[in-house]
């Protein structure tokens, strides 16, 4: 990808990020609230109607249960939204991540034409961060919540790429026994290691996190039912 194409990709990515996240947040919170009301209905139908307690006591229990299910339903919805959106956007960003890594790699070679294995890690980190910051300025995002959110996401992606480059790629470069490391060596090292090797476990973890969130939802929703069932 050319520099202009990479800039355009990330500009569109970050512009869509906040809007898509806001829509998903509303949908997931609504779903969590609906599930919570389903739990409240089950509590009332299965236990409270059969107990035939005083009206004020039953009303108090229903009020407390409503707060429990509503708040936890929304919280689980927010968690599910965050996990879903992060995993989806990270998968969409794979093409752009490849382009961004190629751009930073070319920038590293321009800044340090004769990279060798004796260059301090701190110097490589400083150069990497400088190139990443320069690219962020090229995006020319408008000020406001969108730009702030984009900077946070971009910072997380850049940090992951930095560790990937300085650990995996530099380790691959260290296998070269003689001579200075050229731009071709770096590009070959990036291709051999592959961004997918780093990103695949991360994407798999999002599935695990969503599963754990669903299990936590069932457990927390089941607490009031369990109290009435056992006591």
Secondary structure, DSSP 8 states (H G I E B T S, - for coil): --HHHHHHHHHHHHHHHHHHHHHHHHHHHHHHHHHHHHHHHHHIIIIIHHH---HHHHHHHHHHHHHHHHHHHHHHHHHHHHHHHHHHHHHHTHHHHHHHHHHHHHHHHHHSSSB-TTS-HHHHHHHHHHHHHHHHHHH---SSHHHHHHHHHHHHHHHHHHHIIIIIIHHHHTT--SS-B-HHHHHHHHHHH-HHHHHHHHHHHHHHHHHHHHHHHHHHHHHHHHHHHH-
